[in-house]
Amino acid sequence: MIYLDYAATAPMRPGAVRAMEEALTGTFGNASASYGIARKARALLDESRAVLAESIHADFSEIILTSGGSESDNQALISGLEETAKAGKPRLLTTSIEHHAVLHTADYLRDRGFPVTILPVNGEGVVEPGVLEEALCSHPDTGLVSIMWANNEVGTIEPIRELSELTASHGCLFHTDAVQAFGKLPIDVQKVPVTFLSASAHKLGGPKGIGFLYIRKGTRIGSLIHGGTQERGRRAGTENVPAAAGFAAAVREAKENQQVWAERERSLQQYLYEKLVAAFPEGGCWNGPLPGPGRLPGNLSISFPGLVTDAMLMNLDLAGICASGGSACTTGLPEPSHVILAMTNDPQRAKGTLRFTLGPETTKEELDAALHALQDIIPRLRRAQQQRMS
């Protein structure tokens, strides 16, 4: 198997597995109780939370553990907007290329009566600050802006510092879905004035089912899950100590190796990009920024207009290659990529998109094998399409 879908999920890091095994077998107490084995669990939970906080230069108290990026997005948007609405600012501004965890939550809020404005992006998937400025001036009832740090489908890195500073100047809260950026890019909430930030463990080799929501100190926000007083009263439920330990272990390793891994993945990204462009000079369309500082390391997206994503993925799978058509949460559905549509307004391009995302274990030999498979698959599918049309 050749795995080229790290944006969907990453293999568990050995250190994360060991940390979870140790917690599962030796730290079974309930971290909210008061006796010895519970205090041991609390100490491990606190140690893990401190690692997560330090990774983005946040305070320990600003990190709320959740079940993952989707829950974090939901809490930031729903609970955050409920608070701003009390001050007469019920509007949400977000973008057309957000993850469905944000876009579907926006639909939910709209159905509840909250006004929602969707911002466009340019041809590379960038939210231009002037567009946000115009929207903020046109909608003084805006309470919250939500713009992802880096796009999961095409790797576009947004100008988050400028966008969040602009939002703050209008007295609005700012949320960023940093699920794809966390662990791969430097993040410092002391320098970037985001109010909320969502992250998830399994994108960087931690366990599935845990993430965090950063909430800037002093921000009023309610709970999405009600019950006990865990997570400073902002997220009820018995804390998942083993998952938190695994998350922290994966974050430690990602931080220690961030620059080395990023440089290696950028080199492989450039290599595969050049090979793809050379192999499909006319039939392929590159999506998003060119490899470089404006794009996540290891992210490649190419469209073959006229072909269908699922057929290409099926053939790649038969060749032993794991890739995707975009978001792992939508692959297999008949709808074209909403991200490619927003960037290009080209349904044929959006329906025929492949995404390859690389990780620390990816090799040049694997990329050569994937390219060789594509050079067989794409012409064969085009011939079959022409036969159906004739």
N, C-alpha and C positions, 0 to 999 in steps of 0.2 A: 504493500500500500504506500502511495505517495500522498502525504497530507499537505494540502495547500489551502487550508481554510481556517487559519489561526484567528481570523476576526470573528468566526462563529464561536469557537471555543479553543482553548489551548490544552495540550496534554498536562496532566498534573505534574508539577515539579516534584522531584524526589523528596526535597526538604519539606514541602507542604504535606506530602503523604506521611512522612515520619512524624511531623508535628501533630497531625490529626490522630495517628495511631497512639501516640503517647497520651494525648488528651482523652481519647476514647477509653483507654484501658486504665489510666491512672488518675483521671480528674473528672469523676462522674458526678460530683456534687452539683447542686443547684446554686448558681452564683448569687441568687438573691436571698439565700438563707444565711444563718449567722454562725453555725458551728464549724469545726475545723476543716472538714473536707469541702464545705461550701466556700470557706474563705480561700482555700487553695484554688478553687475554680474561679473565684472572683479575681484573685491575683493574676491568673493566666489571662482572663478576659481583659483586665486593665492593661496588662503588658501588651497584649495584641492591639488594643485600641490605641495605645501610645505609639506603636509602630506605624499604624495607619495615619494617625494625626501628623506625625513627624514627616511622613512621606510627601505631604503637601504643605508643610510648614503651618499647620493648624494647631489650635489648642486642643488638648485632650477632651475637653467638654463639648467641643464643636462637632464631634463624630458620633453619629447615630447609626448603629448597625441595623441592617435591613435584610430582606431575603434576596436582594440583587438590584440591578439597575432599574428594572421596571417599577418595582415598589418605590425606590428612591425618587424616580421621576414623578410617579403618582402623588407621593406625599408632598413634594415640593410644589407641584402645580395646584393640587386641590387644596391642601391646607394653607399654602402660601396665599393663594388668591382669596380664600375665605377671609383671611385676616385683612388683606388690602381692601376688600369690598366693604368692610366696616368703616373705612375711611373714605368711602365714595369712589374707590378706584378698582372697579371689578374687571377691567379688561386684561386679557392675555394677548401678548404679541409673541408669535413664534414663527418658524420658517417652514417652507414647503419641502425641505429635505430632512426633517427630523426623523428620528426613529419612531416606529409606531407606538412605542410606549409613551411618547409625548403627543403625537398626532391624535391617537385614539383617546387619550385623556383630554385633549383639547375638544374633541367631539363630545365627550361626556359633559364637560363644563358648559359647552354651548347649549346642549340639551337642557341643562339646569338653569339657563338664563344668563350665563356669563358671556359677554361679548368677546369674540375671538377674531384677531386679525392675523392673516398669514402673510408673511413677507416673502417676496421672490428672491431668487439668487441669480448670479450671473452664470455664464457658460461653463465656468469651472467649479460651480457650486459654492461660491463665496458670497457671504452676506455683506454687502457693501455698507459701510457706516453711514453714508449719506441716505440710503434707503431707510435705515433704522431711525435716523434723525428726523426724517420727514414724517414717518409714522408716529413717532413720539410727540411731535408738534401737532399732528392732525388729531391725535387721540389723547387728550389730557386726562382721560379717565383710566389710562393704563396703570395697572398695579404691578404687573409682573411680565418680564421678558424672559423667554427660554430659547437659547441658541446653543446647539451642541458644540463641543470643543473641536472635535474632528469627526468627519462623516464616516460611517461604517461601510458604506458601499464604494465610494470613490476616493476616500482618504483625504479629502480637502481639510486643511487645518484653518479654522476660522480666526480672524483677528480678535480674539476674545478679550484681550486687555482693553483695546480701543472700544469695543462694543459695550463692555461692562462699565467702563468709565463714563461713556455717553449715557447709558441707562441711569447710572447713579446721579448724574448731573440733572436728570429730570425727576429725581426723587422716587424712582421705581426700584423694585427688587429685581435681581438677575439670577436666573438659574442656568446652569450648563450641564448637559449630559456629557460627562467626560469618560464614559465607559470605554471607548476605543483609545482615548488619549492616555488614560491613567496607566502608569507603569512604563509607557513608551516615550512620553514627552516630559520634560521638566514642568512641574506645576507648583506654583508658589502663591497661595492665597493671600500672602502679605503684600504681594506686588500686583495681583489681579483682583479687583474688588468684586468678585462674585459673591452673591448672598447664599446660594445653594450650589452644591456640586454633587453629582451622582457618580458612583463607581461600582464596579463589580469584580469579584474575585476570579471567576473562571476564564476571563479574557487574558489573564497573565499567568496561568498555571496554578491558580488556587482552586478550591472546591466550588462546585455549582451550588446555588441556593443561599449565597451570602454576598452582601455588598454593603456600602455605607452611603449615607447622605451627610455631607458637610453642611452645617447650618451656622452661618456667621454669628458670633456672640452678640447678643442683644436683639436678635430677630425674633419677633413673636410669630409662632406657628403652632397649630394644633396637631393632634395625633390623628393618623389615618387608621390605626388599629387600636381599639379600645379594650381595656381590661386592667391589668396591673400597672405598676408605676415604673416598669423597667425603662431603660434608656432615657432617664431623666423625665419620665412621664410623656415621652414623645413617640414611643413605640412599644405597646404592651406585648407580652409573651416571654416565656422562658428563654433566656439567651442561649444561643448555639455556640457553646464554648469551643468544641473541637473544630468547627468550621472557622471560627474567628482565629484560632491558632494556625490553621492551615492558610488562611488568608494572609496573616501577618508574615508567615514564613515565605510565601510566594512574593510578597511585596519586598521583603528584605533582599531576596535574590534578584528581583527585577531592578531594584535601586542600585545594587552593587554592580550589575552588569549592563545598566541602561545604555551607556554611551557605546560600549563595545558591541552589544547586540544591534543597536540602531545603525551603527556604521556598517556592520556586516550585512544587515538586511537591506540597507540602501544600496550597497554594492550589488547584491543579488537582484534587487528590484531594477536597477539600471540595466543589468545584464539581460534579464528577461524582457524588459521593455524594448531594448534594441533588437532582440531576436524576434519579438512579435511584429514589430514595425517592418522588419526586413522580410519576414515570412508572409505577411498579409498587407502589402503596400496599398492595395485598393479595397479589399474586402473587409478590412477591420477598421473600427473607429475607436480611438483612444478616448477614455472618459476621465475628466478631472484634470488637475494640474499635472505638469510633467514631474517626473521624479526629482526630488529636491526638497528644499526647506518648507515649501508650501503643501507638502503631502506627507501622510504618515509613511514611515519606513515599512517596506514590505507589502504595500497595498498596490495592486494592479487591477484595472477594470478596462475591458475591451468589449465592444459590441460588434456583432455581425448582423447588420440589418437584413431582414428577410428570413433569417433562421430563428428558431425558437430555443430559448434557454434550456427548457427541460430536456429536449432532445440532445443538446450538446452535453449537458451534465450526465445524462444516462450513458452516453457513449464514453465519456471520460471515466465514469464509474466502472464500466466494463473493462477499461484499460488499467484499472487499479489506481485512479487518480481522484482525490477528493477535492472538489472546488465548489463554488456556489454561484448563484446568479445575482447575488446582492445580499440583502439582510437574511440571516439564517431564520428569522421569524416569518419570512414570507416565501422562501423558496418552496416550490411545489404548487403555489397558488397560480391561477391563470392570469392575474393582473400583471401588467408590465411594471417595471421598477418606477416608483413614484419619484425617486431621486433623479434618474436619467430623464424622465419626462419633464421635471421641473427645470433641469439644466438645458435641455435641447428641444423640448416640445416635439419630439420625434418618436411616435409610438413604435415604429418598426425597430428603431435603435433600442428602445427600452425593453422590447420583448425578446431581444436577442443578445443579452449581456452576460458576460462571464466575469467573475471576480476571483482572483488568486491572491491569497494573503499568506505571507511567509512568516516563519518564526525562527527561534534560535537553532533548531535542529535541521532546518532546510539546507539542502546542498545544491550545488550547481548541476550535479548529475541528475538530480530529481527534476530540475527545471528543464534540462535538455530532454528528458523523457516526456515531460508534459508537452513541450513544444512539438516533439516528434509525433505524439498522439494527435495533437490539434492539426498538424499538417496532413494527417490522414482523415480525420473526422470532418473538418470543415468542407473540403472539396466533395467528400462523399455525400454529406447532407445537402450540399448545393445541387449536386447532380440529381439526387432523389427529389428535391423540390422542383427542379426543372421538368422532370419526367411527369410529376403530378400536374403541372400546369400545361403541358403539351397535349 
